[in-house]
């Protein structure tokens, strides 16, 4: 009852040097000006080209949209803080940031599993593909990804919102995350730590392991395919595997041992929440001739119209 309730948290950010902050601001601003329109172009291309009506492109458009949402959680606050000497975030905004970060991050992991299922059926059961991965199934898989992400996010949010914060309020990062907030709680949080680990770390490891197993099976299946099919399937699988590693690798690094000091945690979190998500759809696009051709036609048509 004598505790002083924490109403805001102080963010140390990426750097305390003004010159470094300005360099980082212009770097990230340039990055967003180039990559963000690319993700929007992917969505417009898939929606506007009837030849890209297969489930693979449907999932790709949803991934691009999900990545745009995910990269709208922490970067706006981070960019604004580059011009602030005293970087703070209020309690409610901190909880909201935590919820949406894990909600959208988990939804993306589940969507990657849906994309792996789509590729598995296309390679291993091609004769049943149109029946097992029809439009209705695609909508169910995307809806399940969002629903699973929401359950994951709201569970972590519920575990964190009841924690009393009454002492230190400084976070050595540029955003609010669950494992840092638990360290600031002024009660014994071993049970909370265990529950958060089971909800966060286990989910990430499970998704990562299932994705690696599924793509390993696909690569082994290549031995029975023709040379032309091998090239196409290998190109698709390689791009998927790259995205799985750059998406799940940093998450495993940060959250599997979330309550211990992790070297370079801030740098890994930066790439995990800001850089990698926007580049994921671009990796898929660069490895796919059909969507590259459709994107060029769309851009050319727009230029000619102007």
N, C-alpha and C positions, 0 to 999 in steps of 0.2 A: 504493500500500500504506500510505502515511502518512495517507490521508484519514480524516476522522471521518465515519462513515456517519450520515446523517440518519434518525432513527427516528420523527420526528413533524414536522408542519408547523404553523406558527402562522398562524391566520386573523385578519385585521384586522377582518373583519365589515363591516356596513353603517355603523356609527357607533361612536365611542369615548365618546360622551356617554351617561351612564346614563339621563337623562331621555328622550332621544331613543330609546334602546333599549327602554324600557318602552312608549313610545307605539307604536313599530313592533310590539312583541310583541302588544299588545292589538288593533292593527289587523289583523295577519295571523291572529290567533286568531279574531277575529270573522268575517273573510273565509272561513276554513276551516269555521267552524260553519254558515255560510249556503250556501256553494257545494258543499262536499263531499257533504252529504246530497242536494243536487240531482242530482249525477252518479250517486249510488247509486239515486235514484228513477228516473232514466232507464233504468238497467239493469233494475230490477224491472218497470218499465212495459212495456218491450219484451218481456221474458221472459214476462210474465203476460197480455198481450193478444194473442189470436190474430189480430186484425185488423192487427197490426203485424208481420206475418210476412214482409214484403218484404225483399229484400237491403239496401235503403237503411237500414232500421231495424236490421238485423243489424249492419251496419258501424258505425252510430251507437252501439249498445250496446258494441261492442268498442272504439270510440274513447274512450268514457267510462271503461271499465275501464282502458285503457292510460294515460289521463291521470291517473287515480287512482294508478296505480303510479308514473308519472313524477314526480308531485308528492309521493311518499313517499321520494324519494331525498335531496334537499337540505333541504327545510323543517324536518323534525324536528331536525336538527342545528343549523340556523339559529335556531330558536325556543329551544332549550336554551342556545345561546351568548349569548342576550340576558341571561342571569342569571350569566354567567361573566366574570370580569375578565381571565382568561388563556385565550383561545380557541385550543385546539389540536385536532388530529386526527392519530391515529397513521398510520403509513405504510400499513398494510394496509387500514384504513378509507378512506383517501384513494384508494387504487387501486380499491377496491370501488365507491366513489362515482363515480369517473371511468367505470368500466365500465358500470354500470347507467344512468348519465346518458345516455351515447351509445348504448347498446343500446336503451333505451326511446324516446329521441328519434328515432333513425333508424327504428325500427319504426313510430312514429307518422307520420313523413313518408311511408313506404311505404304505410301504411294510407290516408292521404289520396289517394295515387295510385290505390289500389284503388277508393276512393269516386268519384274522377273517372272511372275506367273504367266504373263502374256507371251514372253519370249520362250518360256519352257514349252507351252502348248504349241506355239508356232513351229518349234523345231522337233519336238518329240512326238507330237500327235497332230500333224498337219491336216490329216483328213477330217479331224473333228474340230478344227480350229473355229470355223464359223459358228458351230453350235456351242462350244465351251466358252468362247470369248465374243459373244454378240454384244450389241449395244446395251441391252438391259444389264448384262453382267458387268460391263464397263462402268455404268452408272452406280451399280451396287458397290463395286470395288472402290471407286472414288469416294462415294458416300461413307463407306466403312473406314477409309483412310482418315477423312475429316472427323468422323465420330470417334475413332480410336485416339486420334490426337487430342480431341476435346476431353475425353475421359482422363488421358494422361496429364494434360495441363491442369484440369480442375482438381485432380487428386493432389498434385504438388502444391497448388494454390491453397487448398483446404488445409494441408499440413503446415504451411508456412504462415497463413494469415492469423493463426491462433498463438504463434510464438510471441512472447513478450520481449520487446527490445527496449532496454532501459539504461544501457551504458554506452560503450563506444558505438559510433554511427558512421565510421569511415570504411568505405569499400575500395580496395585497391584494384579498381577496374573501371571500365567506362560504361558499365551497365549493371543492373541488378540481377543476380543469379542466386539460385537456391542454396548452393553449398556455402557461399560467402555469407548469406543472411543467417544461416543456422549457426555459424561460428560466432555471430554477434548476439545471439539470444542469451538471456540472462537466467536460464533454467537448465537443468540437466536434460540434454537433448539426445541421449543415446538411442532411445526408442525411435524418436523422430528421424534421426540419422539412418537407422536401420530401415525404416519404412520408406524413406526417400531413396535409399540405395536400391531397395527391392523394386521400387516403381520406376526408377530412372536408369540405374546402371544395368540391371538385368534386362530391361526392355531393349536398351541399346545393344548389348552384347548378343541378345537373342536375334534381333534383326540383322545385325552384322554377320553372324554365323549362318543364318538361313540364306542370306543373299549370296555369301561366298559359296555355300554348298550348291545352290541352284545354278550359279554360273559355272562352277566346276563341272557339274553334270552336263551342261550345254557344251562346254569346250570338249569334253570327252566324246560327246555325241557327234562332233564334227568329223570323226574318222569314218563315219558311215555315209557322209554326204558327198555330192558331186563337187567338182572343183569350183564351179560358179557359186553354188550354194555355200560352200566353205568360206569363200571370200566375203560374201554378204553377211553371213551369220557371225563370222569372226569380227568383222568391223563393228557390228551392232554390240556384240558381247564385250569387246574391248572398251567401247565408250561407256557401257553400263558399269563395268568393273571399275573404271577410273572414277566415275561419279560415286560409286559405293565407297571407295577408299577415301576420297576427299570429303565425303559427307560424314561417314561413320567413324573414320579414323580419329579425327580431333575430338569427337564426342566421347569415344571410348577413353581417350587420353585424359579428358577433363573429368568425366563423371563416374568412371569405374572406381576410382579412389577419390571421391569428391570431398572428403573431409581431411585430406592430408595436403600439405604444401606440394604443388606441382610445378616443376621448373618451367619457365616461359609460358605459364598459364595464360597471361594476358595476350601474348602474341598468338598463341593457338586459338584462343577465343575470338580474336579479331578476324582471323582467316575463316573460322567456323561460322561466325554470325554475319560477316560483312562481305568478304571476298568470294568465298567458294559458292555460296548459294546462287548468286547471279550468273556465275560461269557454268553451272551445271547444264542448263538447257543449251548453252552455246557449244558445249562439248558434244552433245548429241547431234546438234545441227551440223557441225563441221565434219562429222563422220557419216553424213547421210546426203547422197547426191540429190534425191528427190526433193527434199525440203529446201536444200540450197538453191536448186533450180526454181522452185516455186517462189522463194523469197526474192530472188533476183527479178522474176517476172513482175511481182507485186511492186517492187521498188521502181522498176523501169516504167510500169504503167502509171505510177504516181508522178514520176518526173515528167513524163510526156504530157500528162493531164495538166500539170502546173505550167 
